[in-house]
Amino acid sequence: MARSGPTCGCEFASKRFLLRSSQPPREGQKGAISDQEIVRRLGARDEAKANIDVATASIGQAQAALEMAQLNYDWCKVTAPISGRATRHLVNAGDMVSQGVTVLDNIVSVKPVWAYFNVDQNTAVQVQTLIREGKIKSPGKGETPVGMNLGDANDEAFPIAGTIDYVSNQLDPNTGSIQVRAVFPNEDGLLVAGLFARIRVPIAAPHEALLVNDRALGTDQGQRFIVVVNDKNEVERRMVEVGQLHDGLREVYRFRTVMEPGPDV
Protein backbone atom coordinates (compact mmCIF):
# COMPACT_ATOMS: atom_id res chain seq x y z
CA MET A 1 0.00 0.00 0.00
CA ALA A 2 2.91 2.36 0.73
CA ARG A 3 4.15 2.04 -2.94
CA SER A 4 0.78 2.99 -4.43
CA GLY A 5 1.10 6.65 -3.41
CA PRO A 6 4.29 7.55 -5.41
CA THR A 7 3.10 5.50 -8.45
CA CYS A 8 -0.13 7.44 -8.60
CA GLY A 9 1.79 10.70 -8.20
CA CYS A 10 4.14 9.90 -11.12
CA GLU A 11 1.23 8.86 -13.32
CA PHE A 12 -0.57 12.08 -12.42
CA ALA A 13 2.50 14.15 -13.45
CA SER A 14 2.87 12.24 -16.75
CA LYS A 15 -0.74 12.95 -17.67
CA ARG A 16 -0.21 16.66 -17.09
CA PHE A 17 2.90 16.55 -19.33
CA LEU A 18 0.88 14.84 -22.03
CA LEU A 19 -1.76 17.57 -21.74
CA ARG A 20 0.84 20.35 -22.15
CA SER A 21 2.50 18.60 -25.12
CA SER A 22 -0.84 18.16 -26.88
CA GLN A 23 -1.64 21.88 -27.21
CA PRO A 24 -2.48 22.85 -30.83
CA PRO A 25 0.10 24.90 -32.82
CA ARG A 26 -0.29 28.63 -32.80
CA GLU A 27 -1.63 30.24 -35.94
CA GLY A 28 -0.91 33.67 -37.38
CA GLN A 29 2.35 32.91 -39.27
CA LYS A 30 3.10 35.25 -42.16
CA GLY A 31 2.94 34.14 -45.75
CA ALA A 32 0.46 32.25 -47.90
CA ILE A 33 -0.04 28.53 -47.44
CA SER A 34 -1.49 25.93 -49.75
CA ASP A 35 -4.83 24.17 -49.39
CA GLN A 36 -2.97 20.99 -48.58
CA GLU A 37 -1.16 22.73 -45.70
CA ILE A 38 -4.47 24.09 -44.40
CA VAL A 39 -5.97 20.60 -44.39
CA ARG A 40 -2.89 19.22 -42.65
CA ARG A 41 -3.00 21.88 -39.97
CA LEU A 42 -6.73 21.43 -39.40
CA GLY A 43 -6.14 17.73 -38.98
CA ALA A 44 -3.34 18.41 -36.50
CA ARG A 45 -5.63 20.74 -34.61
CA ASP A 46 -8.38 18.14 -34.37
CA GLU A 47 -5.89 15.51 -33.29
CA ALA A 48 -4.52 17.86 -30.61
CA LYS A 49 -8.01 18.51 -29.28
CA ALA A 50 -8.63 14.77 -29.11
CA ASN A 51 -5.35 14.31 -27.24
CA ILE A 52 -6.41 17.06 -24.81
CA ASP A 53 -9.67 15.23 -24.08
CA VAL A 54 -7.79 11.97 -23.57
CA ALA A 55 -5.23 13.61 -21.31
CA THR A 56 -7.95 15.35 -19.28
CA ALA A 57 -9.74 12.06 -18.76
CA SER A 58 -6.45 10.41 -17.77
CA ILE A 59 -5.84 13.18 -15.22
CA GLY A 60 -9.24 12.50 -13.67
CA GLN A 61 -8.48 8.78 -13.48
CA ALA A 62 -5.08 9.43 -11.92
CA GLN A 63 -6.64 11.83 -9.40
CA ALA A 64 -9.25 9.21 -8.44
CA ALA A 65 -6.52 6.59 -8.06
CA LEU A 66 -4.52 8.94 -5.84
CA GLU A 67 -7.55 9.60 -3.62
CA MET A 68 -8.26 5.85 -3.36
CA ALA A 69 -4.65 5.19 -2.35
CA GLN A 70 -4.89 7.89 0.33
CA LEU A 71 -8.17 6.39 1.56
CA ASN A 72 -6.62 2.92 1.80
CA TYR A 73 -3.75 4.40 3.77
CA ASP A 74 -6.11 6.18 6.14
CA TRP A 75 -7.94 2.92 6.79
CA CYS A 76 -4.73 1.53 8.24
CA LYS A 77 -5.15 3.90 11.21
CA VAL A 78 -7.90 3.36 13.81
CA THR A 79 -9.01 6.49 15.65
CA ALA A 80 -11.47 6.67 18.54
CA PRO A 81 -14.56 8.89 18.14
CA ILE A 82 -14.34 9.96 21.82
CA SER A 83 -11.61 10.75 24.31
CA GLY A 84 -11.48 9.03 27.65
CA ARG A 85 -9.85 6.23 29.62
CA ALA A 86 -8.85 3.05 27.79
CA THR A 87 -8.74 -0.44 29.24
CA ARG A 88 -5.96 -2.96 28.58
CA HIS A 89 -5.20 -3.75 24.93
CA LEU A 90 -7.10 -6.79 23.72
CA VAL A 91 -4.92 -7.62 20.67
CA ASN A 92 -1.18 -7.61 20.10
CA ALA A 93 0.92 -6.47 17.14
CA GLY A 94 0.71 -9.07 14.40
CA ASP A 95 -2.63 -10.54 15.48
CA MET A 96 -5.28 -11.07 12.83
CA VAL A 97 -8.32 -8.83 13.20
CA SER A 98 -11.66 -8.71 11.43
CA GLN A 99 -13.83 -5.70 10.77
CA GLY A 100 -16.90 -5.60 13.02
CA VAL A 101 -15.78 -8.73 14.91
CA THR A 102 -12.50 -8.09 16.71
CA VAL A 103 -12.59 -5.71 19.69
CA LEU A 104 -9.36 -3.71 19.79
CA ASP A 105 -9.95 -1.80 23.01
CA ASN A 106 -12.64 -0.41 25.29
CA ILE A 107 -12.75 3.35 25.90
CA VAL A 108 -15.07 5.11 28.34
CA SER A 109 -15.66 8.84 28.52
CA VAL A 110 -14.28 10.58 31.63
CA LYS A 111 -15.12 14.24 30.96
CA PRO A 112 -18.09 14.38 30.92
CA VAL A 113 -19.90 11.40 32.47
CA TRP A 114 -23.54 10.48 31.88
CA ALA A 115 -25.85 8.91 34.46
CA TYR A 116 -29.11 7.14 33.58
CA PHE A 117 -31.96 6.81 36.04
CA ASN A 118 -35.71 6.16 36.00
CA VAL A 119 -38.51 8.43 37.22
CA ASP A 120 -41.85 6.96 38.26
CA GLN A 121 -45.03 7.81 36.39
CA ASN A 122 -46.63 9.97 39.11
CA THR A 123 -43.53 12.14 39.39
CA ALA A 124 -43.27 12.43 35.61
CA VAL A 125 -46.88 13.62 35.39
CA GLN A 126 -46.29 16.10 38.21
CA VAL A 127 -43.26 17.53 36.42
CA GLN A 128 -45.17 17.84 33.15
CA THR A 129 -47.92 19.77 34.96
CA LEU A 130 -45.39 22.20 36.44
CA ILE A 131 -43.80 22.69 33.02
CA ARG A 132 -47.15 23.50 31.39
CA GLU A 133 -47.90 25.98 34.17
CA GLY A 134 -44.55 27.65 33.57
CA LYS A 135 -43.32 27.01 37.10
CA ILE A 136 -40.25 25.03 36.08
CA LYS A 137 -38.22 24.74 32.88
CA SER A 138 -38.39 21.78 30.56
CA PRO A 139 -35.66 19.19 31.27
CA GLY A 140 -35.08 18.80 27.54
CA LYS A 141 -33.47 22.25 27.35
CA GLY A 142 -30.49 21.18 29.49
CA GLU A 143 -31.24 23.73 32.21
CA THR A 144 -32.64 21.46 34.92
CA PRO A 145 -30.02 21.00 37.68
CA VAL A 146 -29.53 17.69 39.47
CA GLY A 147 -27.34 16.56 42.35
CA MET A 148 -25.49 13.27 42.77
CA ASN A 149 -24.64 11.40 45.96
CA LEU A 150 -22.10 8.57 46.08
CA GLY A 151 -22.50 7.88 49.82
CA ASP A 152 -24.92 5.70 51.74
CA ALA A 153 -28.70 6.16 51.97
CA ASN A 154 -28.41 8.17 55.19
CA ASP A 155 -26.28 10.85 53.58
CA GLU A 156 -28.57 13.67 52.46
CA ALA A 157 -25.91 15.74 50.72
CA PHE A 158 -25.79 15.79 46.92
CA PRO A 159 -22.59 17.73 46.22
CA ILE A 160 -21.92 16.64 42.63
CA ALA A 161 -23.78 19.00 40.30
CA GLY A 162 -25.04 18.20 36.83
CA THR A 163 -27.89 18.89 34.42
CA ILE A 164 -30.50 16.79 32.63
CA ASP A 165 -29.81 16.52 28.90
CA TYR A 166 -32.17 13.73 27.81
CA VAL A 167 -35.66 12.46 28.64
CA SER A 168 -37.14 9.41 26.92
CA ASN A 169 -40.17 9.91 24.70
CA GLN A 170 -42.20 7.15 26.35
CA LEU A 171 -42.74 5.33 29.63
CA ASP A 172 -41.79 1.71 30.11
CA PRO A 173 -45.10 -0.16 30.58
CA ASN A 174 -43.33 -2.93 32.50
CA THR A 175 -41.94 -0.65 35.20
CA GLY A 176 -44.24 2.39 34.94
CA SER A 177 -41.22 4.70 34.73
CA ILE A 178 -39.47 6.92 32.21
CA GLN A 179 -35.73 6.98 31.56
CA VAL A 180 -33.82 10.20 32.16
CA ARG A 181 -30.16 11.04 31.61
CA ALA A 182 -28.02 13.61 33.39
CA VAL A 183 -24.57 14.84 32.38
CA PHE A 184 -21.85 15.72 34.90
CA PRO A 185 -18.66 17.63 33.94
CA ASN A 186 -16.48 15.41 36.19
CA GLU A 187 -13.51 17.76 35.99
CA ASP A 188 -11.80 16.06 38.95
CA GLY A 189 -12.25 12.58 37.47
CA LEU A 190 -14.06 11.30 40.57
CA LEU A 191 -16.82 9.56 38.64
CA VAL A 192 -16.05 6.34 36.77
CA ALA A 193 -18.23 4.12 34.65
CA GLY A 194 -20.35 1.59 36.55
CA LEU A 195 -20.73 3.52 39.80
CA PHE A 196 -23.99 3.28 41.72
CA ALA A 197 -25.23 6.67 42.85
CA ARG A 198 -28.32 8.47 44.05
CA ILE A 199 -29.57 11.48 42.12
CA ARG A 200 -31.84 14.24 43.34
CA VAL A 201 -33.97 16.11 40.82
CA PRO A 202 -35.97 19.22 41.80
CA ILE A 203 -39.65 18.69 40.97
CA ALA A 204 -41.02 21.95 42.34
CA ALA A 205 -40.49 25.61 41.68
CA PRO A 206 -38.33 27.60 44.13
CA HIS A 207 -40.39 28.72 47.12
CA GLU A 208 -40.03 30.07 50.62
CA ALA A 209 -39.88 27.38 53.28
CA LEU A 210 -39.44 26.98 57.01
CA LEU A 211 -36.08 25.41 57.81
CA VAL A 212 -34.93 24.06 61.15
CA ASN A 213 -31.70 22.44 62.22
CA ASP A 214 -31.93 18.76 61.42
CA ARG A 215 -30.49 17.88 64.85
CA ALA A 216 -33.45 19.63 66.52
CA LEU A 217 -35.93 17.13 65.07
CA GLY A 218 -36.95 14.10 67.08
CA THR A 219 -38.89 10.94 66.25
CA ASP A 220 -41.76 9.43 68.24
CA GLN A 221 -43.44 6.29 66.86
CA GLY A 222 -42.54 7.21 63.32
CA GLN A 223 -43.62 10.84 63.61
CA ARG A 224 -41.25 13.77 63.61
CA PHE A 225 -41.46 16.54 66.20
CA ILE A 226 -39.61 19.60 67.41
CA VAL A 227 -39.33 21.10 70.88
CA VAL A 228 -39.93 24.85 71.18
CA VAL A 229 -40.08 27.42 73.95
CA ASN A 230 -43.32 29.42 73.72
CA ASP A 231 -44.00 33.02 74.74
CA LYS A 232 -44.71 31.83 78.30
CA ASN A 233 -41.21 30.40 78.52
CA GLU A 234 -42.66 26.88 78.53
CA VAL A 235 -41.26 23.95 76.58
CA GLU A 236 -43.68 22.40 74.08
CA ARG A 237 -43.40 19.47 71.70
CA ARG A 238 -45.04 20.02 68.33
CA MET A 239 -45.53 17.38 65.64
CA VAL A 240 -44.38 18.33 62.14
CA GLU A 241 -43.94 16.87 58.68
CA VAL A 242 -40.56 17.35 57.11
CA GLY A 243 -39.09 17.54 53.63
CA GLN A 244 -35.67 17.69 52.05
CA LEU A 245 -32.42 18.54 53.79
CA HIS A 246 -30.66 21.72 52.63
CA ASP A 247 -27.13 22.21 53.97
CA GLY A 248 -27.99 20.75 57.38
CA LEU A 249 -31.40 22.45 57.59
CA ARG A 250 -34.58 20.40 57.25
CA GLU A 251 -37.66 21.79 55.52
CA VAL A 252 -40.87 21.66 57.60
CA TYR A 253 -44.05 21.18 55.55
CA ARG A 254 -46.80 21.04 58.16
CA PHE A 255 -47.66 23.44 60.99
CA ARG A 256 -45.43 26.18 59.63
CA THR A 257 -47.39 28.82 61.54
CA VAL A 258 -46.42 27.30 64.87
CA MET A 259 -42.91 28.62 64.40
CA GLU A 260 -43.74 32.28 64.68
CA PRO A 261 -41.02 34.80 65.43
CA GLY A 262 -40.16 34.59 69.07
CA PRO A 263 -40.23 30.92 70.16
CA ASP A 264 -36.87 29.23 70.42
CA VAL A 265 -36.29 25.71 69.18
Contacts in CASP RR format, 6 or more apart in sequence:
PFRMAT RR
TARGET T0000
AUTHOR 0000-0000-0000
METHOD contacts of the structure
MODEL  1
MARSGPTCGCEFASKRFLLRSSQPPREGQKGAISDQEIVRRLGARDEAKA
NIDVATASIGQAQAALEMAQLNYDWCKVTAPISGRATRHLVNAGDMVSQG
VTVLDNIVSVKPVWAYFNVDQNTAVQVQTLIREGKIKSPGKGETPVGMNL
GDANDEAFPIAGTIDYVSNQLDPNTGSIQVRAVFPNEDGLLVAGLFARIR
VPIAAPHEALLVNDRALGTDQGQRFIVVVNDKNEVERRMVEVGQLHDGLR
EVYRFRTVMEPGPDV
1 69 0 8 1.000
1 72 0 8 1.000
1 73 0 8 1.000
1 76 0 8 1.000
2 73 0 8 1.000
4 69 0 8 1.000
4 72 0 8 1.000
5 66 0 8 1.000
5 69 0 8 1.000
5 70 0 8 1.000
5 73 0 8 1.000
8 62 0 8 1.000
8 65 0 8 1.000
8 66 0 8 1.000
8 69 0 8 1.000
9 62 0 8 1.000
9 66 0 8 1.000
11 62 0 8 1.000
11 65 0 8 1.000
12 59 0 8 1.000
12 62 0 8 1.000
12 63 0 8 1.000
12 66 0 8 1.000
15 55 0 8 1.000
15 58 0 8 1.000
15 59 0 8 1.000
15 60 0 8 1.000
15 62 0 8 1.000
16 55 0 8 1.000
16 59 0 8 1.000
18 51 0 8 1.000
18 54 0 8 1.000
18 55 0 8 1.000
18 58 0 8 1.000
19 52 0 8 1.000
19 55 0 8 1.000
19 56 0 8 1.000
19 59 0 8 1.000
22 48 0 8 1.000
22 51 0 8 1.000
22 52 0 8 1.000
22 55 0 8 1.000
23 48 0 8 1.000
23 52 0 8 1.000
24 44 0 8 1.000
24 45 0 8 1.000
24 48 0 8 1.000
24 49 0 8 1.000
25 41 0 8 1.000
25 44 0 8 1.000
25 45 0 8 1.000
25 48 0 8 1.000
27 41 0 8 1.000
33 41 0 8 1.000
78 104 0 8 1.000
80 105 0 8 1.000
80 107 0 8 1.000
82 107 0 8 1.000
82 109 0 8 1.000
83 107 0 8 1.000
83 109 0 8 1.000
83 110 0 8 1.000
84 107 0 8 1.000
84 108 0 8 1.000
84 109 0 8 1.000
84 110 0 8 1.000
84 111 0 8 1.000
85 107 0 8 1.000
85 108 0 8 1.000
85 110 0 8 1.000
85 192 0 8 1.000
86 105 0 8 1.000
86 106 0 8 1.000
86 107 0 8 1.000
87 105 0 8 1.000
87 106 0 8 1.000
87 107 0 8 1.000
89 104 0 8 1.000
89 105 0 8 1.000
90 103 0 8 1.000
90 104 0 8 1.000
90 105 0 8 1.000
90 106 0 8 1.000
91 97 0 8 1.000
91 102 0 8 1.000
91 104 0 8 1.000
96 102 0 8 1.000
97 104 0 8 1.000
108 192 0 8 1.000
108 193 0 8 1.000
110 186 0 8 1.000
110 189 0 8 1.000
110 192 0 8 1.000
111 185 0 8 1.000
111 186 0 8 1.000
111 187 0 8 1.000
111 189 0 8 1.000
112 183 0 8 1.000
112 184 0 8 1.000
112 185 0 8 1.000
112 186 0 8 1.000
113 183 0 8 1.000
113 184 0 8 1.000
113 186 0 8 1.000
113 191 0 8 1.000
113 192 0 8 1.000
113 193 0 8 1.000
114 165 0 8 1.000
114 181 0 8 1.000
114 182 0 8 1.000
114 183 0 8 1.000
114 184 0 8 1.000
115 148 0 8 1.000
115 181 0 8 1.000
115 182 0 8 1.000
115 183 0 8 1.000
115 184 0 8 1.000
115 197 0 8 1.000
115 199 0 8 1.000
116 179 0 8 1.000
116 180 0 8 1.000
116 181 0 8 1.000
117 179 0 8 1.000
117 180 0 8 1.000
117 181 0 8 1.000
117 182 0 8 1.000
117 199 0 8 1.000
118 172 0 8 1.000
118 175 0 8 1.000
118 177 0 8 1.000
118 178 0 8 1.000
118 179 0 8 1.000
118 180 0 8 1.000
119 127 0 8 1.000
119 177 0 8 1.000
119 178 0 8 1.000
119 180 0 8 1.000
119 201 0 8 1.000
120 176 0 8 1.000
120 177 0 8 1.000
121 171 0 8 1.000
121 176 0 8 1.000
121 177 0 8 1.000
121 178 0 8 1.000
123 203 0 8 1.000
124 171 0 8 1.000
124 177 0 8 1.000
124 178 0 8 1.000
126 203 0 8 1.000
127 136 0 8 1.000
127 139 0 8 1.000
127 203 0 8 1.000
130 136 0 8 1.000
130 203 0 8 1.000
130 204 0 8 1.000
130 205 0 8 1.000
131 137 0 8 1.000
131 138 0 8 1.000
135 204 0 8 1.000
135 205 0 8 1.000
136 144 0 8 1.000
136 202 0 8 1.000
136 203 0 8 1.000
136 204 0 8 1.000
136 205 0 8 1.000
137 143 0 8 1.000
137 144 0 8 1.000
138 144 0 8 1.000
139 164 0 8 1.000
139 167 0 8 1.000
139 180 0 8 1.000
140 164 0 8 1.000
140 165 0 8 1.000
140 166 0 8 1.000
140 167 0 8 1.000
142 163 0 8 1.000
142 164 0 8 1.000
142 165 0 8 1.000
143 163 0 8 1.000
144 163 0 8 1.000
144 164 0 8 1.000
144 201 0 8 1.000
144 202 0 8 1.000
145 161 0 8 1.000
145 162 0 8 1.000
145 163 0 8 1.000
145 202 0 8 1.000
146 161 0 8 1.000
146 162 0 8 1.000
146 163 0 8 1.000
146 164 0 8 1.000
146 182 0 8 1.000
146 199 0 8 1.000
146 200 0 8 1.000
146 201 0 8 1.000
146 202 0 8 1.000
147 158 0 8 1.000
147 159 0 8 1.000
147 160 0 8 1.000
147 161 0 8 1.000
147 162 0 8 1.000
147 182 0 8 1.000
147 199 0 8 1.000
147 200 0 8 1.000
147 201 0 8 1.000
148 158 0 8 1.000
148 159 0 8 1.000
148 160 0 8 1.000
148 161 0 8 1.000
148 162 0 8 1.000
148 182 0 8 1.000
148 184 0 8 1.000
148 191 0 8 1.000
148 197 0 8 1.000
148 198 0 8 1.000
148 199 0 8 1.000
148 200 0 8 1.000
149 155 0 8 1.000
149 156 0 8 1.000
149 157 0 8 1.000
149 158 0 8 1.000
149 159 0 8 1.000
149 160 0 8 1.000
149 197 0 8 1.000
149 198 0 8 1.000
149 199 0 8 1.000
149 200 0 8 1.000
150 160 0 8 1.000
150 190 0 8 1.000
150 195 0 8 1.000
150 197 0 8 1.000
151 198 0 8 1.000
153 198 0 8 1.000
156 214 0 8 1.000
156 244 0 8 1.000
156 245 0 8 1.000
156 248 0 8 1.000
157 245 0 8 1.000
158 198 0 8 1.000
158 199 0 8 1.000
158 200 0 8 1.000
160 184 0 8 1.000
160 190 0 8 1.000
160 191 0 8 1.000
160 197 0 8 1.000
161 184 0 8 1.000
162 182 0 8 1.000
162 183 0 8 1.000
162 184 0 8 1.000
162 185 0 8 1.000
163 182 0 8 1.000
163 183 0 8 1.000
164 180 0 8 1.000
164 181 0 8 1.000
164 182 0 8 1.000
164 183 0 8 1.000
164 201 0 8 1.000
165 181 0 8 1.000
165 182 0 8 1.000
165 183 0 8 1.000
166 180 0 8 1.000
166 181 0 8 1.000
167 178 0 8 1.000
167 179 0 8 1.000
167 180 0 8 1.000
167 181 0 8 1.000
168 178 0 8 1.000
168 179 0 8 1.000
168 180 0 8 1.000
170 178 0 8 1.000
171 177 0 8 1.000
171 178 0 8 1.000
172 178 0 8 1.000
172 179 0 8 1.000
180 201 0 8 1.000
182 199 0 8 1.000
184 191 0 8 1.000
200 244 0 8 1.000
209 251 0 8 1.000
209 252 0 8 1.000
210 251 0 8 1.000
210 252 0 8 1.000
210 256 0 8 1.000
210 259 0 8 1.000
211 246 0 8 1.000
211 249 0 8 1.000
211 250 0 8 1.000
211 251 0 8 1.000
211 252 0 8 1.000
212 226 0 8 1.000
212 249 0 8 1.000
212 250 0 8 1.000
212 252 0 8 1.000
212 259 0 8 1.000
212 265 0 8 1.000
213 248 0 8 1.000
213 249 0 8 1.000
213 250 0 8 1.000
213 265 0 8 1.000
214 245 0 8 1.000
214 248 0 8 1.000
214 249 0 8 1.000
214 250 0 8 1.000
216 226 0 8 1.000
216 227 0 8 1.000
216 265 0 8 1.000
217 224 0 8 1.000
217 225 0 8 1.000
217 226 0 8 1.000
217 240 0 8 1.000
217 242 0 8 1.000
217 250 0 8 1.000
218 224 0 8 1.000
218 225 0 8 1.000
218 226 0 8 1.000
219 225 0 8 1.000
223 239 0 8 1.000
224 239 0 8 1.000
224 240 0 8 1.000
224 241 0 8 1.000
224 242 0 8 1.000
225 237 0 8 1.000
225 238 0 8 1.000
225 239 0 8 1.000
225 240 0 8 1.000
226 237 0 8 1.000
226 238 0 8 1.000
226 240 0 8 1.000
226 252 0 8 1.000
226 265 0 8 1.000
227 235 0 8 1.000
227 236 0 8 1.000
227 237 0 8 1.000
227 238 0 8 1.000
227 265 0 8 1.000
228 235 0 8 1.000
228 236 0 8 1.000
228 238 0 8 1.000
228 258 0 8 1.000
228 259 0 8 1.000
228 263 0 8 1.000
228 264 0 8 1.000
228 265 0 8 1.000
229 235 0 8 1.000
229 236 0 8 1.000
229 263 0 8 1.000
229 264 0 8 1.000
229 265 0 8 1.000
230 236 0 8 1.000
230 263 0 8 1.000
231 262 0 8 1.000
231 263 0 8 1.000
238 255 0 8 1.000
238 258 0 8 1.000
239 254 0 8 1.000
239 255 0 8 1.000
240 252 0 8 1.000
240 253 0 8 1.000
240 254 0 8 1.000
240 255 0 8 1.000
240 258 0 8 1.000
241 252 0 8 1.000
241 253 0 8 1.000
241 254 0 8 1.000
241 255 0 8 1.000
242 250 0 8 1.000
242 251 0 8 1.000
242 252 0 8 1.000
242 253 0 8 1.000
243 250 0 8 1.000
243 251 0 8 1.000
243 252 0 8 1.000
243 253 0 8 1.000
244 250 0 8 1.000
244 251 0 8 1.000
245 251 0 8 1.000
252 259 0 8 1.000
259 265 0 8 1.000
END
